[in-house]
Amino acid sequence: MLDEHHMIARLIGDLTAGTRPVDVAAKARALAVLFAVHLAKENNQIVPLLVDAADVSLATLLDGMHDLLGSRARRTADAVGAGATCGGDQGTTSPRHRP
């Protein structure tokens, strides 16, 4: 997953440096696909581990995300306690992830 973080950062750099619309569009699409796959992994693999960890506060971990991603992220993270995933309606929930 760390490689995905590096590739996401690289694609963002490519987007900001892009000059040809077709190249920028291709990089944007690649970024969107990679981010969706990465987010699904975080929601389905990492978040459940954090929810089950007694010594980890998911709310504290997600708090900085709100500043980075804005109000939609805050509403989504608030919904985590109600059984939603960090990706909002993109993921699935199970009863064990509810408080």
FENQUI-V222359 format. One record per residue. N is the residue number from 1. RES is the residue in one letter. D_FIRST is the distance of its C-alpha to the first C-alpha in Angstrom with 2 decimals. Layout:
n->N res->RES d_first->D_FIRST
n->N res->RES d_first->D_FIRST
This chain:
n->1 res->M d_first->0.00
n->2 res->L d_first->3.80
n->3 res->D d_first->5.30
n->4 res->E d_first->4.99
n->5 res->H d_first->6.51
n->6 res->H d_first->8.86
n->7 res->M d_first->9.80
n->8 res->I d_first->10.55
n->9 res->A d_first->12.64
n->10 res->R d_first->14.25
n->11 res->L d_first->15.23
n->12 res->I d_first->16.71
n->13 res->G d_first->18.63
n->14 res->D d_first->19.82
n->15 res->L d_first->21.01
n->16 res->T d_first->23.03
n->17 res->A d_first->24.51
n->18 res->G d_first->25.34
n->19 res->T d_first->29.04
n->20 res->R d_first->29.53
n->21 res->P d_first->29.00
n->22 res->V d_first->27.82
n->23 res->D d_first->25.06
n->24 res->V d_first->24.01
n->25 res->A d_first->24.07
n->26 res->A d_first->21.96
n->27 res->K d_first->19.27
n->28 res->A d_first->19.51
n->29 res->R d_first->19.13
n->30 res->A d_first->16.08
n->31 res->L d_first->14.51
n->32 res->A d_first->15.70
n->33 res->V d_first->14.39
n->34 res->L d_first->10.81
n->35 res->F d_first->10.96
n->36 res->A d_first->12.62
n->37 res->V d_first->10.18
n->38 res->H d_first->7.28
n->39 res->L d_first->10.11
n->40 res->A d_first->11.27
n->41 res->K d_first->8.33
n->42 res->E d_first->8.76
n->43 res->N d_first->12.44
n->44 res->N d_first->12.81
n->45 res->Q d_first->10.81
n->46 res->I d_first->10.36
n->47 res->V d_first->13.54
n->48 res->P d_first->15.80
n->49 res->L d_first->15.10
n->50 res->L d_first->15.95
n->51 res->V d_first->18.93
n->52 res->D d_first->20.24
n->53 res->A d_first->19.98
n->54 res->A d_first->23.50
n->55 res->D d_first->22.78
n->56 res->V d_first->20.15
n->57 res->S d_first->21.33
n->58 res->L d_first->18.99
n->59 res->A d_first->21.54
n->60 res->T d_first->21.35
n->61 res->L d_first->17.57
n->62 res->L d_first->17.87
n->63 res->D d_first->21.05
n->64 res->G d_first->19.72
n->65 res->M d_first->17.86
n->66 res->H d_first->21.37
n->67 res->D d_first->22.60
n->68 res->L d_first->19.84
n->69 res->L d_first->19.94
n->70 res->G d_first->23.56
n->71 res->S d_first->25.73
n->72 res->R d_first->23.92
n->73 res->A d_first->20.92
n->74 res->R d_first->23.56
n->75 res->R d_first->25.21
n->76 res->T d_first->22.04
n->77 res->A d_first->21.05
n->78 res->D d_first->24.69
n->79 res->A d_first->24.47
n->80 res->V d_first->21.75
n->81 res->G d_first->24.71
n->82 res->A d_first->26.51
n->83 res->G d_first->23.92
n->84 res->A d_first->21.86
n->85 res->T d_first->18.10
n->86 res->C d_first->16.44
n->87 res->G d_first->16.58
n->88 res->G d_first->20.29
n->89 res->D d_first->21.91
n->90 res->Q d_first->18.93
n->91 res->G d_first->17.99
n->92 res->T d_first->20.27
n->93 res->T d_first->21.64
n->94 res->S d_first->23.26
n->95 res->P d_first->26.10
n->96 res->R d_first->24.24
n->97 res->H d_first->22.04
n->98 res->R d_first->25.21
n->99 res->P d_first->26.83
